[in-house]
């Protein structure tokens, strides 16, 4: 079976949503979601929500939509923690990348999103920048007010 392009997916699904969240784990297995970023490929609509997350999921997740995440289980757990319904169709790019490169990646090449994008020669932020954003999300916000530059 030939790989399906993003435009091919838009022919099958009404919308394809790429999503990523940053969160702080709670002791009870839920997550304190700090920010949600999503891009609707069909419409081009961007969603950038920081801490003050709305009660309703802002992007489509119904049967005619495909939700895409790298380690999608983390994004689904964020949906659960926010009280949002789970997307009906989920594509986990980490799982797909792992399967497509099994036996082809070197021992030093990881499966993180920056590692996958590097392997595929696609543009991305560096792992250090992603780690900095993750560390910022892990801060206890009761002891830290996020500045405008940290939010951006």
Secondary structure, 3 states (H helix, E strand, C coil): CCCCCHHHHHHHCCEEEEEEEEEEECCCCCEEEEEEEEEECCCCCEEEEECCCCCCCCCCCCCCEEEEECCHHHHHHHHHHHCCCCCCCEEEHHHHHHHHCCCCCCCCCCCCHHHHHHHCCCCCCCHHHHHHHHHHHHCCHHHCCCCHHHHC
